[in-house]
Amino acid sequence: MRYLLLVCLLVAAALPAWAQDNVVGRWALELISYEARHTLPDSLVEKLYHSPAGETNNAIRNGTLTVQVEYRADGTYNYSMQRRLEAQPYYTEHGRYSVQNGVLRSYATAQDAAAADAQTIIRLNRKLLEVEFPIWAPELHVFEQLRYRRLP
């Protein structure tokens, strides 16, 4: 048991440096989901059910919307959302990013808040990047989770 705890602590300590290097690349949003870590009242379940994320998921699945982010080794990123029949993205964002204690931090160069700030990395490998962040009040323990697939 102590050995397992030691291994977990060593892996957690190594995650920030490893994650910073391995997040570099181009990623396409593949899925938006929610996780509630305890039972929710029906009113909140209904809010999740009618969330705009459902429309976004359908558009991504149908190929009518592409959401991509590119993290560069120099600590900068580009984020874009583009509809299939439009020549240019309808939303773009540029800025700087870092990974601190397994949390992806983004700082947009524009006045707006970064679209992908304060997201905890829950899975990262050569093909997938999964992040989560709390929605609503933190004590509700409801998280939006985003799954990105690495692009060639």
N, CA, C and O of each residue as an XYZ file, in Angstrom:
608
protein
N       0.824     -1.187      0.000
C       0.000      0.000      0.000
C       0.876      1.261      0.000
O       0.608      2.212     -0.735
N       1.920      1.257      0.828
C       2.812      2.413      0.873
C       3.509      2.605     -0.468
O       3.714      3.731     -0.921
N       3.871      1.480     -1.097
C       4.528      1.549     -2.398
C       3.611      2.205     -3.425
O       4.053      3.043     -4.211
N       2.335      1.827     -3.420
C       1.366      2.398     -4.355
C       1.208      3.894     -4.120
O       1.148      4.667     -5.077
N       1.139      4.307     -2.868
C       1.028      5.723     -2.540
C       2.262      6.482     -3.019
O       2.141      7.578     -3.566
N       3.439      5.913     -2.818
C       4.676      6.546     -3.267
C       4.687      6.706     -4.782
O       5.062      7.761     -5.292
N       4.280      5.671     -5.499
C       4.233      5.741     -6.963
C       3.267      6.833     -7.406
O       3.582      7.608     -8.308
N       2.094      6.902     -6.779
C       1.108      7.933     -7.136
C       1.665      9.331     -6.908
O       1.467     10.223     -7.733
N       2.362      9.526     -5.788
C       2.947     10.836     -5.499
C       4.034     11.194     -6.504
O       4.119     12.342     -6.939
N       4.859     10.231     -6.874
C       5.910     10.492     -7.859
C       5.323     10.825     -9.222
O       5.809     11.727     -9.904
N       4.293     10.113     -9.620
C       3.638     10.393    -10.903
C       3.012     11.776    -10.874
O       3.138     12.530    -11.839
N       2.341     12.121     -9.789
C       1.711     13.439     -9.683
C       2.753     14.548     -9.726
O       2.513     15.595    -10.328
N       3.897     14.338     -9.102
C       4.956     15.346     -9.115
C       5.545     15.520    -10.501
O       5.946     16.624    -10.867
N       5.603     14.453    -11.273
C       6.189     14.512    -12.613
C       5.207     15.028    -13.652
O       5.629     15.445    -14.730
N       3.914     15.013    -13.361
C       2.902     15.385    -14.351
C       3.094     16.775    -14.943
O       3.022     16.907    -16.165
N       3.336     17.831    -14.145
C       3.414     19.155    -14.757
C       4.445     19.273    -15.869
O       4.120     19.778    -16.944
N       5.674     18.828    -15.650
C       6.698     18.937    -16.692
C       6.358     18.048    -17.873
O       6.500     18.461    -19.024
N       5.915     16.850    -17.602
C       5.545     15.925    -18.671
C       4.363     16.476    -19.462
O       4.360     16.425    -20.692
N       3.363     17.002    -18.764
C       2.168     17.516    -19.430
C       2.498     18.725    -20.294
O       1.981     18.845    -21.405
N       3.340     19.613    -19.810
C       3.703     20.798    -20.592
C       4.291     20.383    -21.936
O       3.952     20.960    -22.969
N       5.166     19.391    -21.925
C       5.783     18.926    -23.167
C       4.789     18.191    -24.058
O       4.803     18.370    -25.276
N       3.938     17.376    -23.474
C       3.062     16.519    -24.265
C       1.774     17.180    -24.720
O       1.066     16.622    -25.558
N       1.454     18.338    -24.200
C       0.266     19.045    -24.668
C       0.558     19.773    -25.988
O      -0.367     20.174    -26.693
N       1.830     19.941    -26.315
C       2.225     20.620    -27.553
C       1.681     19.853    -28.753
O       1.841     18.637    -28.859
N       1.031     20.593    -29.658
C       0.482     19.989    -30.872
C      -0.862     20.600    -31.223
O      -1.340     21.520    -30.559
N      -1.463     20.068    -32.283
C      -2.785     20.518    -32.734
C      -3.828     19.520    -32.265
O      -3.650     18.310    -32.405
N      -4.920     20.034    -31.705
C      -5.973     19.210    -31.130
C      -7.329     19.649    -31.670
O      -7.574     20.841    -31.857
N      -8.208     18.682    -31.920
C      -9.579     18.966    -32.356
C     -10.539     18.489    -31.275
O     -10.431     17.365    -30.786
N     -11.476     19.351    -30.908
C     -12.488     18.977    -29.923
C     -13.351     17.867    -30.488
O     -13.853     17.961    -31.608
N     -13.519     16.813    -29.698
C     -14.245     15.633    -30.141
C     -15.547     15.433    -29.360
O     -16.521     14.915    -29.906
N     -15.570     15.840    -28.083
C     -16.735     15.569    -27.248
C     -16.774     16.516    -26.062
O     -15.745     16.829    -25.464
N     -17.980     16.968    -25.731
C     -18.228     17.720    -24.502
C     -19.164     16.864    -23.659
O     -20.196     16.400    -24.143
N     -18.804     16.659    -22.409
C     -19.666     15.876    -21.525
C     -19.666     16.515    -20.139
O     -18.910     17.447    -19.863
N     -20.528     15.994    -19.284
C     -20.618     16.479    -17.908
C     -20.457     15.316    -16.957
O     -20.849     14.187    -17.254
N     -19.873     15.607    -15.810
C     -19.786     14.607    -14.751
C     -20.226     15.251    -13.452
O     -19.691     16.280    -13.038
N     -21.208     14.633    -12.815
C     -21.660     15.053    -11.487
C     -21.152     14.010    -10.507
O     -21.389     12.816    -10.686
N     -20.466     14.452     -9.490
C     -19.838     13.510     -8.566
C     -20.746     13.147     -7.393
O     -20.314     12.511     -6.432
N     -21.992     13.554     -7.486
C     -23.021     13.113     -6.542
C     -24.374     13.361     -7.201
O     -24.444     13.966     -8.271
N     -25.432     12.901     -6.574
C     -26.776     13.039     -7.136
C     -27.172     14.509     -7.192
O     -26.962     15.259     -6.238
N     -27.749     14.911     -8.329
C     -28.179     16.293     -8.523
C     -29.692     16.395     -8.448
O     -30.398     15.435     -8.757
N     -30.195     17.559     -8.038
C     -31.639     17.772     -8.099
C     -32.108     17.775     -9.556
O     -31.335     18.095    -10.459
N     -33.351     17.424     -9.777
C     -33.906     17.355    -11.129
C     -33.745     18.669    -11.887
O     -33.535     18.661    -13.100
N     -33.841     19.795    -11.186
C     -33.729     21.096    -11.857
C     -32.348     21.272    -12.500
O     -32.244     21.821    -13.597
N     -31.292     20.811    -11.828
C     -29.947     20.926    -12.392
C     -29.723     19.913    -13.508
O     -29.046     20.214    -14.491
N     -30.279     18.731    -13.365
C     -30.183     17.739    -14.441
C     -30.849     18.292    -15.693
O     -30.337     18.114    -16.798
N     -31.973     18.955    -15.531
C     -32.690     19.556    -16.659
C     -31.842     20.645    -17.320
O     -31.820     20.754    -18.546
N     -31.146     21.448    -16.517
C     -30.258     22.478    -17.075
C     -29.148     21.848    -17.913
O     -28.822     22.347    -18.990
N     -28.571     20.760    -17.426
C     -27.526     20.073    -18.183
C     -28.082     19.501    -19.478
O     -27.443     19.568    -20.528
N     -29.277     18.941    -19.387
C     -29.894     18.305    -20.550
C     -30.135     19.317    -21.668
O     -30.011     18.984    -22.846
N     -30.475     20.544    -21.304
C     -30.772     21.576    -22.303
C     -29.604     22.541    -22.509
O     -29.796     23.667    -22.967
N     -28.430     22.107    -22.178
C     -27.233     22.934    -22.317
C     -26.883     23.152    -23.791
O     -27.130     22.273    -24.617
N     -26.312     24.311    -24.130
C     -25.832     24.542    -25.501
C     -24.735     23.562    -25.916
O     -24.464     23.415    -27.108
N     -24.104     22.896    -24.961
C     -23.064     21.916    -25.295
C     -23.625     20.792    -26.148
O     -22.902     20.225    -26.967
N     -24.899     20.458    -25.976
C     -25.522     19.421    -26.800
C     -25.544     19.811    -28.265
O     -25.259     18.992    -29.138
N     -25.881     21.063    -28.532
C     -25.875     21.560    -29.913
C     -24.457     21.554    -30.475
O     -24.239     21.190    -31.630
N     -23.504     21.957    -29.651
C     -22.106     21.958    -30.090
C     -21.641     20.536    -30.393
O     -20.989     20.297    -31.409
N     -21.977     19.588    -29.510
C     -21.613     18.186    -29.757
C     -22.193     17.681    -31.067
O     -21.498     17.024    -31.842
N     -23.467     17.982    -31.321
C     -24.102     17.545    -32.573
C     -23.403     18.155    -33.780
O     -23.169     17.470    -34.775
N     -23.072     19.433    -33.697
C     -22.405     20.104    -34.818
C     -21.019     19.504    -35.068
O     -20.609     19.350    -36.218
N     -20.305     19.170    -34.008
C     -18.986     18.542    -34.161
C     -19.138     17.157    -34.777
O     -18.405     16.793    -35.696
N     -20.091     16.392    -34.266
C     -20.312     15.031    -34.769
C     -20.755     15.040    -36.232
O     -20.351     14.174    -37.008
N     -21.588     16.022    -36.613
C     -22.071     16.138    -37.994
C     -21.043     16.752    -38.933
O     -21.223     16.730    -40.151
N     -19.984     17.290    -38.384
C     -18.958     17.911    -39.213
C     -19.282     19.331    -39.636
O     -18.624     19.875    -40.522
N     -20.291     19.944    -39.014
C     -20.639     21.319    -39.373
C     -19.889     22.345    -38.529
O     -19.949     23.542    -38.809
N     -19.189     21.886    -37.504
C     -18.404     22.771    -36.649
C     -17.081     22.092    -36.320
O     -17.033     20.904    -35.999
N     -16.014     22.870    -36.406
C     -14.686     22.399    -36.022
C     -14.145     23.337    -34.955
O     -14.124     24.555    -35.130
N     -13.711     22.754    -33.854
C     -13.067     23.518    -32.782
C     -11.665     22.949    -32.637
O     -11.488     21.763    -32.356
N     -10.671     23.809    -32.833
C      -9.284     23.354    -32.766
C      -8.462     24.277    -31.883
O      -8.725     25.474    -31.774
N      -7.466     23.683    -31.262
C      -6.499     24.461    -30.498
C      -5.116     23.915    -30.821
O      -4.915     22.705    -30.928
N      -4.178     24.821    -30.973
C      -2.787     24.435    -31.197
C      -1.952     25.017    -30.066
O      -1.912     26.231    -29.864
N      -1.284     24.130    -29.330
C      -0.356     24.536    -28.282
C       1.051     24.395    -28.840
O       1.439     23.327    -29.314
N       1.815     25.486    -28.778
C       3.173     25.479    -29.322
C       4.203     25.336    -28.207
O       3.943     25.662    -27.049
N       5.365     24.845    -28.582
C       6.450     24.625    -27.619
C       6.929     25.930    -26.983
O       7.492     25.914    -25.888
N       6.709     27.065    -27.666
C       7.153     28.348    -27.113
C       6.176     28.926    -26.089
O       6.370     30.045    -25.613
N       5.108     28.161    -25.739
C       4.158     28.610    -24.726
C       3.013     29.444    -25.266
O       2.263     30.026    -24.482
N       2.853     29.520    -26.582
C       1.725     30.247    -27.165
C       0.694     29.247    -27.690
O       0.994     28.072    -27.902
N      -0.526     29.744    -27.892
C      -1.580     28.889    -28.432
C      -2.474     29.675    -29.379
O      -2.550     30.902    -29.310
N      -3.148     28.953    -30.261
C      -4.201     29.487    -31.132
C      -5.421     28.604    -30.963
O      -5.313     27.378    -30.989
N      -6.581     29.219    -30.789
C      -7.847     28.509    -30.607
C      -8.795     29.036    -31.670
O      -8.865     30.245    -31.891
N      -9.531     28.139    -32.338
C     -10.457     28.608    -33.373
C     -11.701     27.737    -33.434
O     -11.673     26.546    -33.126
N     -12.797     28.377    -33.843
C     -14.069     27.697    -34.088
C     -14.505     28.077    -35.496
O     -14.578     29.257    -35.837
N     -14.793     27.064    -36.310
C     -15.130     27.331    -37.706
C     -16.290     26.454    -38.149
O     -16.319     25.250    -37.892
N     -17.256     27.094    -38.829
C     -18.373     26.353    -39.419
C     -17.946     25.817    -40.775
O     -17.110     26.414    -41.453
N     -18.519     24.698    -41.162
C     -18.082     23.976    -42.365
C     -18.101     24.832    -43.626
O     -17.140     24.786    -44.393
N     -19.129     25.594    -43.871
C     -19.268     26.305    -45.142
C     -18.660     27.704    -45.128
O     -18.775     28.436    -46.111
N     -18.029     28.077    -44.047
C     -17.419     29.401    -43.965
C     -15.915     29.297    -44.209
O     -15.255     28.369    -43.742
N     -15.396     30.262    -44.944
C     -13.975     30.239    -45.309
C     -13.068     30.548    -44.119
O     -11.948     30.044    -44.041
N     -13.550     31.368    -43.204
C     -12.740     31.792    -42.066
C     -13.417     31.384    -40.763
O     -14.642     31.277    -40.708
N     -12.634     31.156    -39.719
C     -13.231     30.865    -38.408
C     -14.089     32.040    -37.935
O     -13.765     33.198    -38.202
N     -15.177     31.739    -37.236
C     -16.002     32.822    -36.698
C     -15.527     33.246    -35.312
O     -15.958     34.278    -34.798
N     -14.645     32.461    -34.707
C     -14.052     32.851    -33.435
C     -12.600     32.388    -33.421
O     -12.305     31.234    -33.729
N     -11.709     33.286    -33.065
C     -10.301     32.924    -32.891
C      -9.789     33.565    -31.609
O     -10.294     34.589    -31.150
N      -8.791     32.938    -31.063
C      -8.192     33.438    -29.838
C      -6.713     33.072    -29.868
O      -6.339     31.988    -30.316
N      -5.890     33.975    -29.394
C      -4.442     33.753    -29.347
C      -3.963     34.143    -27.956
O      -4.537     35.024    -27.318
N      -2.931     33.498    -27.502
C      -2.399     33.861    -26.198
C      -1.269     32.957    -25.772
O      -0.604     32.322    -26.590
N      -1.069     32.915    -24.456
C      -0.016     32.096    -23.864
C      -0.665     31.056    -22.964
O      -1.777     31.251    -22.475
N       0.041     29.950    -22.751
C      -0.473     28.899    -21.882
C       0.667     28.317    -21.059
O       1.843     28.493    -21.376
N       0.291     27.628    -20.007
C       1.241     26.865    -19.203
C       0.473     25.735    -18.530
O      -0.755     25.759    -18.445
N       1.215     24.756    -18.059
C       0.630     23.677    -17.270
C       1.261     23.766    -15.892
O       2.477     23.647    -15.743
N       0.417     23.978    -14.882
C       0.895     24.122    -13.511
C       0.152     23.127    -12.632
O      -1.065     23.227    -12.472
N       0.869     22.176    -12.066
C       0.272     21.159    -11.191
C      -0.892     20.438    -11.854
O      -1.915     20.182    -11.221
N      -0.732     20.114    -13.128
C      -1.760     19.377    -13.850
C      -2.932     20.221    -14.311
O      -3.926     19.684    -14.799
N      -2.831     21.540    -14.164
C      -3.900     22.449    -14.588
C      -3.408     23.258    -15.780
O      -2.350     23.886    -15.728
N      -4.185     23.234    -16.844
C      -3.875     23.982    -18.056
C      -4.345     25.419    -17.865
O      -5.537     25.670    -17.687
N      -3.414     26.350    -17.902
C      -3.715     27.780    -17.749
C      -3.522     28.466    -19.088
O      -2.525     28.235    -19.772
N      -4.474     29.307    -19.466
C      -4.386     30.051    -20.726
C      -4.610     31.524    -20.444
O      -5.429     31.898    -19.605
N      -3.867     32.352    -21.161
C      -3.949     33.798    -21.002
C      -4.112     34.401    -22.384
O      -3.149     34.474    -23.148
N      -5.321     34.835    -22.714
C      -5.593     35.394    -24.035
C      -4.959     36.768    -24.151
O      -4.849     37.500    -23.167
N      -4.539     37.113    -25.372
C      -3.950     38.428    -25.597
C      -5.019     39.504    -25.703
O      -4.718     40.685    -25.531
N      -6.267     39.121    -25.985
C      -7.372     40.080    -26.058
C      -7.900     40.344    -24.645
O      -7.464     39.716    -23.680
N      -8.832     41.269    -24.541
C      -9.423     41.621    -23.254
C     -10.285     40.503    -22.674
O     -10.435     40.403    -21.456
N     -10.852     39.660    -23.541
C     -11.742     38.595    -23.089
C     -10.973     37.537    -22.306
O      -9.762     37.380    -22.457
N     -11.707     36.825    -21.473
C     -11.108     35.698    -20.750
C     -10.779     34.586    -21.737
O     -11.475     34.411    -22.737
N      -9.740     33.851    -21.460
C      -9.344     32.743    -22.334
C     -10.406     31.647    -22.296
O     -10.969     31.347    -21.244
N     -10.669     31.057    -23.458
C     -11.691     30.013    -23.564
C     -11.290     28.744    -22.823
O     -12.160     27.973    -22.420
N     -10.021     28.516    -22.638
C      -9.563     27.251    -22.057
C      -8.673     27.473    -20.841
O      -7.601     26.875    -20.748
N      -9.097     28.321    -19.910
C      -8.277     28.580    -18.735
C      -8.750     27.728    -17.555
O      -9.932     27.404    -17.439
N      -7.813     27.377    -16.693
C      -8.086     26.667    -15.438
C      -8.778     25.331    -15.666
O      -9.758     25.005    -14.996
N      -8.262     24.570    -16.610
C      -8.816     23.250    -16.902
C      -7.849     22.185    -16.391
O      -6.673     22.176    -16.753
N      -8.349     21.299    -15.556
C      -7.541     20.217    -15.009
C      -7.380     19.121    -16.051
O      -8.362     18.659    -16.632
N      -6.154     18.711    -16.283
C      -5.890     17.628    -17.233
C      -6.219     16.308    -16.538
O      -5.612     15.960    -15.525
N      -7.187     15.576    -17.095
C      -7.555     14.293    -16.499
C      -7.021     13.113    -17.310
O      -6.947     11.992    -16.808
N      -6.654     13.366    -18.551
C      -6.053     12.312    -19.382
C      -5.240     12.984    -20.481
O      -5.704     13.919    -21.133
N      -4.026     12.494    -20.674
C      -3.166     13.032    -21.715
C      -2.261     11.917    -22.208
O      -1.490     11.336    -21.445
N      -2.368     11.632    -23.491
C      -1.462     10.677    -24.116
C      -1.198     11.144    -25.541
O      -1.538     12.275    -25.890
N      -0.605     10.303    -26.360
C      -0.245     10.727    -27.718
C      -1.458     11.096    -28.551
O      -1.349     11.917    -29.462
N      -2.619     10.506    -28.261
C      -3.797     10.717    -29.098
C      -4.878     11.566    -28.458
O      -5.628     12.236    -29.168
N      -4.981     11.557    -27.130
C      -6.089     12.222    -26.450
C      -5.618     13.224    -25.409
O      -4.616     13.022    -24.723
N      -6.376     14.310    -25.315
C      -6.239     15.282    -24.243
C      -7.635     15.471    -23.674
O      -8.541     15.912    -24.382
N      -7.816     15.143    -22.408
C      -9.102     15.343    -21.751
C      -8.890     16.276    -20.574
O      -7.985     16.092    -19.760
N      -9.751     17.285    -20.505
C      -9.672     18.275    -19.436
C     -11.051     18.433    -18.810
O     -12.063     18.068    -19.409
N     -11.080     18.978    -17.608
C     -12.357     19.252    -16.954
C     -12.237     20.526    -16.142
O     -11.147     20.944    -15.752
N     -13.396     21.134    -15.898
C     -13.452     22.313    -15.049
C     -14.827     22.370    -14.397
O     -15.809     21.918    -14.987
N     -14.910     22.923    -13.178
C     -16.197     22.974    -12.492
C     -17.124     23.994    -13.146
O     -16.691     25.050    -13.609
N     -18.403     23.652    -13.171
C     -19.409     24.613    -13.628
C     -20.337     24.890    -12.456
O     -20.415     24.099    -11.517
N     -21.036     26.006    -12.513
C     -21.899     26.439    -11.418
C     -21.062     26.632    -10.161
O     -19.900     27.028    -10.248
N     -21.629     26.362     -9.014
C     -20.899     26.535     -7.757
C     -19.966     25.341     -7.539
O     -20.381     24.198     -7.730
N     -18.723     25.584     -7.144
C     -17.771     24.474     -6.977
C     -18.260     23.385     -6.020
O     -17.945     22.209     -6.207
N     -19.027     23.770     -4.996
C     -19.486     22.770     -4.025
C     -20.497     21.780     -4.612
O     -20.794     20.760     -3.989
N     -21.030     22.074     -5.812
C     -21.945     21.129     -6.465
C     -21.196     19.956     -7.095
O     -21.795     18.919     -7.379
N     -19.904     20.113     -7.310
C     -19.065     19.053     -7.890
C     -19.606     18.569     -9.232
O     -19.707     17.368     -9.481
N     -19.954     19.533    -10.094
C     -20.384     19.230    -11.460
C     -19.307     19.779    -12.387
O     -18.923     20.944    -12.285
N     -18.825     18.934    -13.291
C     -17.705     19.298    -14.145
C     -18.074     19.152    -15.612
O     -18.735     18.194    -16.013
N     -17.634     20.121    -16.400
C     -17.700     19.977    -17.852
C     -16.381     19.343    -18.268
O     -15.309     19.770    -17.838
N     -16.472     18.324    -19.106
C     -15.282     17.630    -19.576
C     -15.189     17.756    -21.088
O     -16.180     17.597    -21.799
N     -13.992     18.043    -21.566
C     -13.735     18.207    -22.994
C     -12.712     17.172    -23.429
O     -11.669     17.006    -22.796
N     -13.020     16.482    -24.511
C     -12.080     15.493    -25.057
C     -11.602     15.974    -26.419
O     -12.395     16.202    -27.331
N     -10.283     16.123    -26.535
C      -9.642     16.533    -27.782
C      -8.871     15.350    -28.355
O      -8.298     14.548    -27.618
N      -8.865     15.257    -29.665
C      -8.069     14.249    -30.365
C      -6.929     14.978    -31.078
O      -7.142     16.012    -31.711
N      -5.708     14.422    -30.967
C      -4.541     15.041    -31.602
C      -4.669     14.943    -33.119
O      -5.046     13.901    -33.657
N      -4.352     16.036    -33.793
C      -4.369     16.077    -35.254
C      -2.967     15.805    -35.786
O      -1.979     16.064    -35.098
N      -2.878     15.286    -37.006
C      -1.549     15.031    -37.593
C      -0.808     16.329    -37.877
O       0.320     16.300    -38.369
